[in-house]
Amino acid sequence: MHASLAIAPPALDAVWAALAEIPDPEIPTISIVDLGIVRSVEAGDDVLRIELLPTFVGCPALDAIRTAVEARLAGARPRVEVAFSFAEPWTTDRITDRGRIGLRAGGFAPPGRAATPPGRGPHLAGDATMDIAVPCPTCGSRRTRLDNAFGPTLCRSIRYCLDCRQPFEGFKVV
């Protein structure tokens, strides 16, 4: 159990540090900060507002994430407001380097960088084709293939390593 979090309005670093302790409910080896879903943090005298970007519409983990954020920040202000927003789209480029390491540690192949041209929105790329070499998180081999573009959630696919013969989930580039 975490101690109550007391912060002054300008000291938002403590809030960001607390949010970095909250694991993604589906992939506990990566925090919600390293996944890149925390868009903004605002602190007023009576309220702490956290804006989160869902990885996709209909993500089943949203209620669990909201509950975890509210519980971790309880006591920081009289009110803690957690809102999900589509003000900007979440993309896999928001995943930090530490987050990519956490994905590998959890057995997931992290996505490549989308390299979206300036002025163009995010796009699905790469993972839906068979010819993209996605390194295996178990053995590191690049001799992998796409088994199914439709993984357990919209943001993941099922891949197979031809060297260690292990199936694994790969994050799609969004």
N, C-alpha and C positions, 0 to 999 in steps of 0.2 A: 504494500500500500504506500502510495506517495504522500508526502507531507503537503499540507495546504500551500498553495503558491501565492505569495504576496508580492505584488509588483507596483511600482510607481508608473504613471502614464508614459514617461519617456523610456522606461527600461523594458523594451519589448524583447530584448535578447533572451530574458528568462522565459518568456512565453514560447519563443521559437525553440529554445532548448527543451522545454517540456513537451512540445509537439513532436520533436525529434525522437522522443522516447516512446511514442505511440507506434506500435507495429501495425502494418497493414493486416487486417483480419484474415485475408486469404493467403498472404505470403509473409509470415512473421519475421523473416530475415531482412526485411526492408521497412523503414519507417515511412509514415505518411509524408514527412518532409522530403526524404530522399526519393520517394515515388513522384514527388513534384505536384501533389494535389493541393498543397496549401498555397492559396493565391495571395491572401492578405491577412494581416493581423492589425486590429485597431483597438486602442485602449482609451476609454473615457473614464471619468470619475466613478461612474456607477456600472459601466458595462464594458465587457470585453467581447469584441466581434471577430469571429474567425470565418473567413470565406474560403471554401474548398471547391475544387474543380473535379467533378466526377470523371473517371477515366472513360466512361461511356454512359449513355442514357440507359437507365434501368439497371445499373450496377447493383447486385444484391447485397453488397457490403455497406451501403450508405448508412443504414440505421446503426450498425455496429460501430462505424467510424464516428458518427455523431455522438453516440453514447460514450465512447472512449475519450473523445476530446472534452466533452462536458465534465466527465468524471476527473480527468487529469487536471483541468483548469479550475475546478471547483474551489471557491474561496479567493480566487485572484481578484474578483470583483463581485458585487452583489448579484450581478446577472452575467451569464456567459451565453452569448448567442452564436450558434453555429449555423451557417447557411451554405447551401450548395448552389453554385452559380454556373451558368453557361456563358458568362460575359466574355470569356475567351475560351477557345477550345483547349482541352488538355491534349498534349501530344507526348510521344515517347521521348522527345528531346528534353522534356522537363526532368527526366530521371537523372539524378546526379551520378557522378562516378562512383561514389560510395554505394549508391543504390544499385548500380549495375553489378558491383561486387556482391552485394546482398542477394540479388537475384540468382547469381551463379551459385552462391552458398546454399540457396534453397532448392537447387536443382533445375532452375529455369535458365534458358538461354536469353540473355538480355537482347533487346532490339538494337539494330544498327542505328545510326543517325539518319533522320529523314532527309536532311539537306534540302529543305523546302526553299525554292527560289524566292528572293525578296518580292513582296507584293502578292504572293500567292498563298492561299490558305493551306492548312495541313491536308495531307492526303495519305491514303493507304498505299503502301509501296512494298516491294520486295518479297515479303514472306509468303505471299499467295502464289509465287512461282516456284517451280521445282529446282531451278538452276542457282538459287541463292545459297551460298555456303554459310550455314549457321553453325558456329562451333558448338560441339557437344559440351554441356556443363559437367559431365562426368569425367571424360578423358581428354577433352580439348580438341579432338579430331574435327577436321572440317569436312570429312566424308560423311555428310548427313543428308537426309532427304525429308521432304515434306510427306507425311502420311495422311494428314487430314487438316485442311485449312480451318476447320471448325473445331476449336478446342472447347474446354469446359466453360469458358467465358468468351465474349466477343473479342477480347484483346489478345487471346492466345490461340496458338495452333499446336497440333501434335506432330512431332518430328521423330526421326529414328536415326541412330548412329550406326553406320555400317561397320565401324571398327569394334566398339565395345558392345554393340548390339542392345543398347539400352534405348527405350523410348524416353522422350522428354518433351516438356512444353516449351515452346518458344514464344516470346512476346512479338506481336506483329508491330511493324513500324507504322505509327499513326501520326 
